[in-house]
């Protein structure tokens, strides 16, 4: 089956800049996507942990652009309602670009666009490539 619309949630999403241009980012995430196979309503749940470098560019103090290539571990479940059909694990890659607009010294609005890729090896010895396109909006709090 093919996955369709779903949601992507990451709490926490942490970024730390060691200088004005470079830093690190990390996130724990969970996503869920509907799937259909032979008229059956199924869904995928994917979660994991990702981390990587943060490459940043500031524009006139109000805007900031961040490139975040992250890699890590992911786990997937293929479900029929509440019943788990199969479970998989694999390495994941997330490539994203975010735009931040500073509202004040501490708060900002941001958008983030990215692509998430993983190859899952399931407990029934099958493999599956999973890819998603993520479009995020949010409010951020800056500690520094």
Beta strands, then each sheet from edge to edge (+ up, - down):
strand 1: 2-17
strand 2: 22-37
strand 3: 40-59
strand 4: 63-80
strand 5: 83-102
strand 6: 107-122
strand 7: 127-141
sheet 1: 1+ 2- 3+ 4- 5+ 6- 7+
end
